[in-house]
């Protein structure tokens, strides 16, 4: 009975998500399909808790994007299949290897990077390239700002707080926050080293950033033993 109820909740949530995404032009048609597949995959491997965590990520990312673009007067483009896969692949891999902790860390890094990018665009100071610290224009791959770093820390902290509320493990929650924050920094490093030179695209860099955040969190967790 519980499984049936959970399945109905999942289908209802996916239906609402798909309708809103289509009407608000948040995702293109392929993006809606891939998002549904990602959601179902995460549910099957991690349950409703993990499913709603990725839903929270998407909602928070959209709010940050809409706010950032409205303030900067830039048009909000529809997210594509690449955006969805790039931000969720590391989290799915963590669940595949039966690591809920790794899943939280991956989502933490993905949200930290998204908030850093979108809110960082509002910085009055020019960003600096993370690899050279030279000033660059807003929107340059690998550019970071203090405002963007604060936003990244805030995004990572939200996921860390969710983990703490669920498991009541403050040290592990802190590790997830640190992993998420440094994962966003790693994303910027990959952006400057590879995306800026057209060697990788944004989806690939997002995956590497989330995977790096997960790896950093796992390493930090091992030091607690």
Sine and cosine of phi, psi and omega as CSV:
sin_phi,cos_phi,sin_psi,cos_psi,sin_omega,cos_omega
0.00,0.00,-0.67,0.74,0.02,-1.00
-0.88,0.47,-0.65,0.76,0.00,-1.00
-0.91,0.42,-0.63,0.78,0.04,-1.00
-0.90,0.43,-0.69,0.72,0.02,-1.00
-0.89,0.45,-0.67,0.74,0.02,-1.00
-0.90,0.44,-0.64,0.76,0.01,-1.00
-0.90,0.43,-0.63,0.78,0.03,-1.00
-0.92,0.40,-0.64,0.77,0.06,-1.00
-0.89,0.46,-0.68,0.73,0.02,-1.00
-0.87,0.50,-0.76,0.66,-0.03,-1.00
-0.90,0.44,-0.64,0.77,0.03,-1.00
-0.90,0.44,-0.71,0.70,-0.01,-1.00
-0.89,0.45,-0.68,0.73,0.01,-1.00
-0.91,0.41,-0.61,0.79,0.02,-1.00
-0.90,0.44,-0.73,0.68,0.01,-1.00
-0.88,0.47,-0.71,0.71,-0.01,-1.00
-0.86,0.50,-0.71,0.71,-0.04,-1.00
-0.92,0.40,-0.68,0.74,-0.01,-1.00
-0.90,0.43,-0.72,0.69,0.01,-1.00
-0.90,0.44,-0.69,0.72,-0.01,-1.00
-0.88,0.48,-0.62,0.78,-0.01,-1.00
-0.95,0.32,-0.73,0.68,-0.06,-1.00
-0.94,0.34,-0.58,0.81,-0.01,-1.00
-1.00,0.02,0.01,1.00,0.00,-1.00
0.84,0.54,0.67,0.74,0.04,-1.00
-0.99,0.15,-0.53,0.85,0.01,-1.00
-0.72,-0.69,0.49,-0.87,0.15,-0.99
-0.98,0.18,0.07,-1.00,-0.09,-1.00
-0.87,0.50,-0.71,0.71,0.03,-1.00
-0.90,0.44,-0.61,0.80,0.01,-1.00
-0.89,0.46,-0.64,0.77,0.03,-1.00
-0.89,0.45,-0.68,0.74,0.02,-1.00
-0.90,0.44,-0.74,0.68,0.00,-1.00
-0.90,0.43,-0.64,0.77,0.02,-1.00
-0.87,0.48,-0.64,0.77,0.03,-1.00
-0.91,0.42,-0.67,0.74,0.02,-1.00
-0.90,0.45,-0.68,0.73,0.04,-1.00
-0.88,0.48,-0.71,0.71,0.00,-1.00
-0.88,0.48,-0.71,0.71,0.01,-1.00
-0.91,0.42,-0.66,0.75,0.02,-1.00
-0.87,0.49,-0.71,0.70,0.00,-1.00
-0.91,0.42,-0.63,0.78,0.04,-1.00
-0.89,0.46,-0.71,0.71,-0.04,-1.00
-0.90,0.43,-0.55,0.84,-0.04,-1.00
-1.00,-0.04,-0.49,0.87,-0.10,-1.00
-0.81,-0.59,-0.11,0.99,0.01,-1.00
1.00,0.05,-0.04,-1.00,-0.06,-1.00
-0.90,0.43,-0.56,0.83,-0.02,-1.00
-0.86,0.51,-0.75,0.66,0.00,-1.00
-0.93,0.38,-0.58,0.81,0.03,-1.00
-0.88,0.48,-0.74,0.67,-0.04,-1.00
-0.95,0.31,-0.39,0.92,0.08,-1.00
-0.92,0.38,-0.65,0.76,0.02,-1.00
-0.95,0.31,-0.51,0.86,0.10,-0.99
-0.90,0.43,-0.68,0.73,0.04,-1.00
-0.86,0.50,-0.67,0.74,0.03,-1.00
-0.84,0.54,-0.73,0.68,-0.04,-1.00
-0.90,0.43,-0.69,0.72,-0.01,-1.00
-0.89,0.45,-0.72,0.69,0.01,-1.00
-0.89,0.45,-0.63,0.77,0.02,-1.00
-0.90,0.43,-0.66,0.75,0.00,-1.00
-0.92,0.40,-0.65,0.76,0.03,-1.00
-0.88,0.47,-0.72,0.70,0.00,-1.00
-0.90,0.44,-0.65,0.76,-0.01,-1.00
-0.91,0.42,-0.74,0.67,-0.01,-1.00
-0.89,0.46,-0.66,0.75,0.02,-1.00
-0.91,0.42,-0.75,0.66,-0.01,-1.00
-0.88,0.47,-0.70,0.71,-0.03,-1.00
-0.94,0.35,-0.55,0.84,0.01,-1.00
-0.93,0.36,-0.58,0.81,0.01,-1.00
-0.96,0.27,-0.56,0.83,-0.02,-1.00
-1.00,-0.04,-0.05,1.00,0.02,-1.00
0.92,0.39,0.34,0.94,0.06,-1.00
-1.00,-0.05,0.57,-0.82,-0.01,-1.00
-0.96,0.28,0.67,-0.74,0.04,-1.00
-1.00,0.08,0.92,-0.39,0.00,-1.00
-0.99,0.10,0.44,-0.90,0.07,-1.00
-0.89,0.45,0.64,-0.77,0.11,-0.99
-0.97,0.26,0.51,-0.86,-0.08,-1.00
-0.91,-0.42,0.01,-1.00,0.04,-1.00
-0.83,0.55,-0.66,0.75,0.00,-1.00
-0.87,0.49,-0.66,0.75,0.03,-1.00
-0.87,0.49,-0.70,0.71,-0.06,-1.00
-0.92,0.39,-0.74,0.67,-0.02,-1.00
-0.91,0.41,-0.68,0.73,-0.01,-1.00
-0.87,0.50,-0.59,0.81,-0.04,-1.00
-1.00,0.04,-0.27,0.96,-0.08,-1.00
-0.91,-0.42,-0.27,0.96,-0.11,-0.99
-0.87,0.49,-0.70,0.72,-0.01,-1.00
-0.90,0.43,-0.62,0.78,0.02,-1.00
-0.91,0.42,-0.66,0.75,0.02,-1.00
-0.90,0.43,-0.66,0.75,0.04,-1.00
-0.88,0.47,-0.61,0.79,0.03,-1.00
-0.88,0.47,-0.67,0.74,0.04,-1.00
-0.93,0.38,-0.59,0.81,0.04,-1.00
-0.86,0.51,-0.61,0.80,0.03,-1.00
-1.00,-0.03,0.34,0.94,0.10,-0.99
0.84,0.54,0.74,0.67,0.00,-1.00
-0.80,-0.60,1.00,0.08,0.08,-1.00
-0.84,0.54,-0.60,0.80,0.06,-1.00
-0.86,0.51,-0.73,0.69,0.03,-1.00
-0.89,0.46,-0.56,0.83,0.03,-1.00
-0.89,0.46,-0.75,0.67,0.03,-1.00
-0.87,0.49,-0.67,0.75,-0.01,-1.00
-0.90,0.43,-0.65,0.76,0.00,-1.00
-0.91,0.41,-0.69,0.72,0.03,-1.00
-0.91,0.41,-0.61,0.79,0.05,-1.00
-0.86,0.51,-0.71,0.70,0.01,-1.00
-0.92,0.40,-0.64,0.77,-0.01,-1.00
-0.90,0.43,-0.68,0.73,0.00,-1.00
-0.95,0.33,-0.62,0.78,0.03,-1.00
-0.86,0.51,-0.70,0.72,0.00,-1.00
-0.92,0.40,-0.67,0.74,-0.02,-1.00
-0.90,0.44,-0.73,0.69,0.01,-1.00
-0.91,0.41,-0.62,0.79,0.03,-1.00
-0.87,0.50,-0.70,0.72,-0.03,-1.00
-0.92,0.38,-0.73,0.68,-0.12,-0.99
-0.97,0.25,-0.71,0.71,-0.01,-1.00
-0.98,0.22,-0.55,0.83,0.03,-1.00
-0.87,0.49,-0.44,0.90,0.04,-1.00
-0.89,0.46,-0.34,0.94,-0.04,-1.00
-1.00,0.03,-0.05,1.00,-0.01,-1.00
-0.89,0.46,0.72,-0.70,0.04,-1.00
-0.97,0.26,-0.36,0.93,0.06,-1.00
-1.00,0.02,0.58,-0.81,0.06,-1.00
-0.93,0.38,0.61,-0.79,0.06,-1.00
-0.93,0.36,0.35,-0.94,0.08,-1.00
-0.89,-0.45,0.65,-0.76,0.02,-1.00
-0.91,0.42,0.80,-0.60,-0.15,-0.99
-0.89,0.46,-0.44,0.90,-0.06,-1.00
-1.00,0.05,-0.42,0.91,-0.05,-1.00
-0.82,-0.57,-0.27,0.96,-0.06,-1.00
0.91,0.41,0.27,0.96,0.09,-1.00
-0.99,0.16,0.58,-0.82,0.03,-1.00
-0.91,0.41,0.68,-0.73,0.04,-1.00
-0.72,-0.70,0.15,-0.99,0.01,-1.00
-0.97,0.22,0.41,-0.91,0.07,-1.00
-0.86,0.51,0.67,-0.75,0.00,-1.00
1.00,-0.04,-0.07,1.00,0.02,-1.00
-0.95,0.31,0.75,-0.66,0.02,-1.00
-0.86,0.51,0.79,-0.62,0.00,-1.00
1.00,0.00,0.00,1.00,0.02,-1.00
-0.99,0.13,0.67,-0.74,0.01,-1.00
-0.77,-0.64,0.44,-0.90,0.06,-1.00
-0.71,-0.70,0.37,-0.93,0.09,-1.00
-0.84,0.54,-0.66,0.75,0.02,-1.00
-0.88,0.48,-0.67,0.74,0.03,-1.00
-0.90,0.44,-0.61,0.79,0.02,-1.00
-0.92,0.39,-0.64,0.77,0.05,-1.00
-0.89,0.45,-0.66,0.75,0.02,-1.00
-0.90,0.44,-0.64,0.77,0.04,-1.00
-0.88,0.47,-0.69,0.72,0.01,-1.00
-0.90,0.44,-0.62,0.78,0.02,-1.00
-0.90,0.43,-0.71,0.71,0.02,-1.00
-0.88,0.47,-0.71,0.70,0.02,-1.00
-0.89,0.45,-0.61,0.80,-0.03,-1.00
-0.91,0.41,-0.59,0.81,0.01,-1.00
-0.87,0.49,-0.68,0.73,0.01,-1.00
-0.94,0.33,-0.61,0.79,0.06,-1.00
-0.88,0.47,-0.62,0.78,0.03,-1.00
-0.91,0.41,-0.66,0.75,0.05,-1.00
-0.86,0.51,-0.67,0.74,0.01,-1.00
-0.90,0.44,-0.66,0.75,0.00,-1.00
-0.90,0.44,-0.68,0.73,0.00,-1.00
-0.89,0.46,-0.53,0.85,-0.01,-1.00
-0.99,0.16,-0.72,0.70,-0.17,-0.99
-0.94,-0.35,-0.20,0.98,0.02,-1.00
0.83,0.55,0.70,0.71,0.03,-1.00
-0.83,-0.56,1.00,0.01,-0.09,-1.00
-0.86,0.51,-0.63,0.78,-0.02,-1.00
-0.92,0.40,-0.65,0.76,0.01,-1.00
-0.93,0.36,-0.63,0.78,0.06,-1.00
-0.87,0.49,-0.65,0.76,0.03,-1.00
-0.90,0.43,-0.63,0.78,0.03,-1.00
-0.89,0.46,-0.65,0.76,0.03,-1.00
-0.90,0.44,-0.64,0.77,0.04,-1.00
-0.90,0.44,-0.72,0.69,0.00,-1.00
-0.91,0.41,-0.67,0.75,0.03,-1.00
-0.88,0.48,-0.69,0.73,0.02,-1.00
-0.90,0.45,-0.69,0.72,-0.02,-1.00
-0.90,0.43,-0.76,0.65,-0.02,-1.00
-0.95,0.32,-0.39,0.92,0.14,-0.99
-0.90,0.43,-0.61,0.79,0.04,-1.00
-0.93,0.37,-0.57,0.82,0.08,-1.00
-0.91,0.41,-0.67,0.74,0.04,-1.00
-0.87,0.49,-0.64,0.77,0.05,-1.00
-0.85,0.53,-0.67,0.74,0.02,-1.00
-0.91,0.41,-0.62,0.78,0.03,-1.00
-0.90,0.44,-0.72,0.70,0.04,-1.00
-0.90,0.44,-0.59,0.81,0.03,-1.00
-0.89,0.45,-0.70,0.72,-0.01,-1.00
-0.94,0.34,-0.63,0.78,-0.10,-1.00
-0.99,0.17,-0.52,0.85,-0.13,-0.99
-0.82,-0.57,-0.73,0.69,-0.05,-1.00
-0.93,0.36,-0.64,0.77,0.01,-1.00
-0.88,0.48,-0.50,0.87,0.00,-1.00
-1.00,-0.09,0.16,0.99,0.04,-1.00
0.90,0.44,0.43,0.90,0.04,-1.00
-1.00,0.03,-0.44,0.90,0.08,-1.00
-0.71,-0.70,0.39,-0.92,0.08,-1.00
-0.99,-0.14,0.03,-1.00,-0.09,-1.00
-0.90,0.44,-0.64,0.77,-0.01,-1.00
-0.89,0.46,-0.66,0.75,0.00,-1.00
-0.91,0.41,-0.64,0.77,0.03,-1.00
-0.92,0.39,-0.65,0.76,0.04,-1.00
-0.87,0.49,-0.66,0.75,0.04,-1.00
-0.89,0.46,-0.72,0.70,-0.01,-1.00
-0.90,0.44,-0.60,0.80,0.03,-1.00
-0.91,0.42,-0.72,0.70,0.02,-1.00
-0.91,0.42,-0.66,0.75,0.02,-1.00
-0.90,0.43,-0.61,0.80,0.04,-1.00
-0.91,0.41,-0.66,0.75,0.04,-1.00
-0.87,0.48,-0.65,0.76,0.04,-1.00
-0.90,0.44,-0.70,0.72,0.00,-1.00
-0.89,0.45,-0.69,0.72,0.02,-1.00
-0.87,0.49,-0.69,0.72,0.00,-1.00
-0.89,0.45,-0.66,0.75,0.02,-1.00
-0.90,0.44,-0.66,0.75,0.03,-1.00
-0.90,0.43,-0.68,0.73,0.02,-1.00
-0.91,0.42,-0.63,0.78,0.02,-1.00
-0.89,0.45,-0.60,0.80,-0.02,-1.00
-0.91,0.42,-0.42,0.91,0.01,-1.00
-0.97,0.25,-0.27,0.96,-0.01,-1.00
-0.98,0.19,-0.28,0.96,-0.06,-1.00
-0.98,0.22,0.00,0.00,0.00,0.00
